[in-house]
Amino acid sequence: MTDPGSPPTPPRRPGRRRAPGVPSTRTLAGAAAAALAALLGITLALRAGDAPACAAPPAGGTTHTGRATFYDSHGGGGNCSYPSAPADRRYVALGPTEYAAGAACGGQLDVTGPRGTVRVLVTDQCPECEPGHLDLSAEAFARIADPVQGVVPVSYRVVVDPPLPGPLTFRIKEGASRWWFAVLVGDHGNPLRSVEVRQGGSWRPTVRQDYNYWLLESGAGPGPYTIRVTDVRGHRATATGIGMAPGRVQRSDTRMYGGVSARPSVVQRSPSPSRSVRASATAPPRRSPSVSPSAGPASSHAAPAPAPIGATVVAEPPLAAVPVAGCTG
């Protein structure tokens, strides 16, 4: 029985192991001492649950340059906690600075390499990647370069208001209850700025965790909930009737922008995540960032007997777009 005075204690996300194929970042850098110091600093920051100083997702409207490598998540949704990889398996992991403690999750990039351009979804973090280093899925990398190359120069841009794959989805975290609330929002297009929850009363802001769940430590009551979602471009939508159904994906009947869908609301069983595997020949295993025992990611095993819900969503007029501040100095 859950103690109403304390949140559940989910298990920690398993670490990653590397597969042969592409040299590690540290091997490519060639400066072992400097790389070790940088890696240690990043590791300590991640263990503390904080983003690096001046962390921010890539800015929209700007072309960035860097390099790309590739890896395979083996079907998992990465540090952004999505139940599975995108259906087209075109995704990207960003370094801690651009991942920005989860602020980049769900955004999309157009990446251009020697062979062409591919659009990818931000689903993961690459703890050892510096700003400008994109770790693409193997499928995405093959669209822009010969995989034999392993590392290629690229340019990339943030996609503003990308076409949406479907209506907004909501997933209440395993272990949640009336006393501890955490929700994952999916299919929102642009990165999110805020998520608020209400059961009667006034709106209550949640806090984004570095694994992309939005947390209200004191809980939001037994539900059903009204959830208001705002993205960095000022789009806002309000969903009602979101139930306390931990581990299940609840699909709403509207999109974050672009009109209302006629699709009915359902609860879907979430697939179990698998371990991520990155391409490298020499580096030690890469670990996912540590999270607090009281709020870290948990196993995605869904409870049996999914049941329908009655979620309705009201799309609201866009707010002013919110610029993403970059690092200076």
RADADA-V434228 format. One line per field, one symbol per residue. phi: phi as a letter, one per 30 degrees, with the letter a starting at -180 (. if undefined). burial: # if it has 9 or more other ideal C-beta (glycine too) atoms within 8 Angstrom, else .. Layout:
phi = ???
burial = ???
This chain:
phi = .ddddbddcddddddcbccdkbdddddddicdddddddddddddddddicddeidadeddibccbabbbbabdhjdciddideadeedhcbbccdedddhhjddeidbbcccbeclbbcbcdbaccecddejcccddedddddcadeddibbdbbabddchdeddldebbbddeidadcacbbccbhcideccabbbbbihcdbdccdcdcidccbedibididccbccbcdcjdbbbccidddbeicdccdcbcdajjccddddbccdcdddbddbcdacbddedcdddbdedbddcecddddhdbdbccbbcdceddddcdcdcdbi
burial = ......##.#.##..#.##..######.......##.##..##.##..#.##..#####....#.########..########.#...#########################...#############...#############.#..###.######..#.#.###########################..#####....#.#.#########..##..###################################...#...####.#..#..######.#..######...####.#.#...#..#.#####..##..#.#.....
